[in-house]
Amino acid sequence: MMLSYKFRLYPNKSVEEKLEESLEIARWLYNRLLKEISKARKEGRKITQKDTQALIVRLKEEENPALKKVYSKALQMVNYQLCYGAM
């Protein structure tokens, strides 16, 4: 079981911009991983959470270096939510 907490934030402008940038990068990653999972299913391949986790490392280096701006655990949570969120 995963616990979640809700907090009210009042960030200044620079912090707000950084949060928005991080959310945009997380959104991009979610959609990119979802695309890869859908492609694998269409091809009849089984793709695991470990496979998508390894893909994040490749994406950081090859496709979207902006992923390096976001804390790695946040990116791992995007992957976790994608793989187990529908359960």
VEXMILO-305310 format. One record per residue (C-alpha): residue number from 1; residue in three letters; x, y, z. Coordinates in nm, 4 decimals, m for minus. Layout:
+-----+-----+----------+----------+----------+
|   k |   r |       px |       py |       pz |
+-----+-----+----------+----------+----------+
| NUM | ALA |        X |        Y |        Z |
...
+-----+-----+----------+----------+----------+
% end
This chain:
+-----+-----+----------+----------+----------+
|   k |   r |       px |       py |       pz |
+-----+-----+----------+----------+----------+
|   1 | MET |   0.0000 |   0.0000 |   0.0000 |
|   2 | MET |   0.1289 |   0.3432 |  m0.0917 |
|   3 | LEU |   0.0613 |   0.6402 |   0.1328 |
|   4 | SER |   0.0304 |   0.9867 |  m0.0071 |
|   5 | TYR |   0.0200 |   1.3246 |   0.1594 |
|   6 | LYS |  m0.1270 |   1.6527 |   0.0492 |
|   7 | PHE |   0.0410 |   1.9829 |   0.1321 |
|   8 | ARG |  m0.0471 |   2.3402 |   0.0450 |
|   9 | LEU |   0.2531 |   2.5247 |  m0.1034 |
|  10 | TYR |   0.3143 |   2.8940 |  m0.1532 |
|  11 | PRO |   0.6290 |   2.8991 |  m0.3646 |
|  12 | ASN |   0.7992 |   3.2094 |  m0.4915 |
|  13 | LYS |   0.8229 |   3.2644 |  m0.8669 |
|  14 | SER |   1.1585 |   3.0875 |  m0.9198 |
|  15 | VAL |   1.0537 |   2.7810 |  m0.7193 |
|  16 | GLU |   0.7216 |   2.7721 |  m0.9030 |
|  17 | GLU |   0.9025 |   2.7742 |  m1.2383 |
|  18 | LYS |   1.1309 |   2.4902 |  m1.1271 |
|  19 | LEU |   0.8316 |   2.2853 |  m1.0085 |
|  20 | GLU |   0.6531 |   2.3428 |  m1.3389 |
|  21 | GLU |   0.9637 |   2.2385 |  m1.5301 |
|  22 | SER |   0.9950 |   1.9203 |  m1.3224 |
|  23 | LEU |   0.6286 |   1.8367 |  m1.3767 |
|  24 | GLU |   0.6630 |   1.8936 |  m1.7507 |
|  25 | ILE |   0.9639 |   1.6603 |  m1.7646 |
|  26 | ALA |   0.7768 |   1.3969 |  m1.5603 |
|  27 | ARG |   0.4789 |   1.4289 |  m1.7963 |
|  28 | TRP |   0.7064 |   1.3820 |  m2.0971 |
|  29 | LEU |   0.8662 |   1.0740 |  m1.9389 |
|  30 | TYR |   0.5281 |   0.9194 |  m1.8526 |
|  31 | ASN |   0.4065 |   0.9606 |  m2.2103 |
|  32 | ARG |   0.7348 |   0.8320 |  m2.3562 |
|  33 | LEU |   0.7315 |   0.5214 |  m2.1365 |
|  34 | LEU |   0.3645 |   0.4631 |  m2.2153 |
|  35 | LYS |   0.4468 |   0.4819 |  m2.5860 |
|  36 | GLU |   0.7222 |   0.2213 |  m2.5399 |
|  37 | ILE |   0.4914 |  m0.0115 |  m2.3439 |
|  38 | SER |   0.2176 |   0.0191 |  m2.6065 |
|  39 | LYS |   0.4667 |  m0.0498 |  m2.8847 |
|  40 | ALA |   0.5940 |  m0.3618 |  m2.7049 |
|  41 | ARG |   0.2404 |  m0.4933 |  m2.6548 |
|  42 | LYS |   0.1552 |  m0.4422 |  m3.0223 |
|  43 | GLU |   0.4678 |  m0.6365 |  m3.1162 |
|  44 | GLY |   0.3751 |  m0.9129 |  m2.8708 |
|  45 | ARG |   0.6737 |  m0.8478 |  m2.6438 |
|  46 | LYS |   0.6534 |  m0.8480 |  m2.2659 |
|  47 | ILE |   0.8031 |  m0.5375 |  m2.1105 |
|  48 | THR |   0.8705 |  m0.5202 |  m1.7377 |
|  49 | GLN |   0.9222 |  m0.2365 |  m1.4930 |
|  50 | LYS |   1.2911 |  m0.3220 |  m1.4944 |
|  51 | ASP |   1.2985 |  m0.2751 |  m1.8726 |
|  52 | THR |   1.1331 |   0.0654 |  m1.8532 |
|  53 | GLN |   1.3657 |   0.1644 |  m1.5689 |
|  54 | ALA |   1.6644 |   0.0849 |  m1.7900 |
|  55 | LEU |   1.5017 |   0.2862 |  m2.0673 |
|  56 | ILE |   1.5009 |   0.5952 |  m1.8415 |
|  57 | VAL |   1.8800 |   0.5774 |  m1.8177 |
|  58 | ARG |   1.9087 |   0.5536 |  m2.1964 |
|  59 | LEU |   1.6635 |   0.8391 |  m2.2467 |
|  60 | LYS |   1.8707 |   1.0626 |  m2.0176 |
|  61 | GLU |   2.1768 |   1.0123 |  m2.2336 |
|  62 | GLU |   2.0347 |   0.9869 |  m2.5841 |
|  63 | GLU |   1.6924 |   1.1446 |  m2.6212 |
|  64 | ASN |   1.6209 |   1.3991 |  m2.3495 |
|  65 | PRO |   1.9105 |   1.5305 |  m2.1370 |
|  66 | ALA |   1.6599 |   1.7486 |  m1.9477 |
|  67 | LEU |   1.5740 |   1.4345 |  m1.7492 |
|  68 | LYS |   1.8994 |   1.4927 |  m1.5603 |
|  69 | LYS |   1.7448 |   1.8053 |  m1.4051 |
|  70 | VAL |   1.4892 |   1.5985 |  m1.2131 |
|  71 | TYR |   1.5760 |   1.3934 |  m0.9048 |
|  72 | SER |   1.6123 |   1.0279 |  m1.0083 |
|  73 | LYS |   1.3669 |   0.8998 |  m0.7448 |
|  74 | ALA |   1.0976 |   1.1231 |  m0.8952 |
|  75 | LEU |   1.1597 |   0.9650 |  m1.2354 |
|  76 | GLN |   1.1471 |   0.6193 |  m1.0785 |
|  77 | MET |   0.8086 |   0.7067 |  m0.9235 |
|  78 | VAL |   0.6775 |   0.8018 |  m1.2678 |
|  79 | ASN |   0.7809 |   0.4560 |  m1.3865 |
|  80 | TYR |   0.6295 |   0.2900 |  m1.0785 |
|  81 | GLN |   0.2981 |   0.4724 |  m1.1199 |
|  82 | LEU |   0.2839 |   0.3775 |  m1.4850 |
|  83 | CYS |   0.3542 |   0.0096 |  m1.4194 |
|  84 | TYR |   0.1451 |  m0.0342 |  m1.1032 |
|  85 | GLY |  m0.0951 |   0.2592 |  m1.1077 |
|  86 | ALA |  m0.3654 |   0.0698 |  m1.2954 |
|  87 | MET |  m0.3679 |  m0.2184 |  m1.0471 |
+-----+-----+----------+----------+----------+
% end
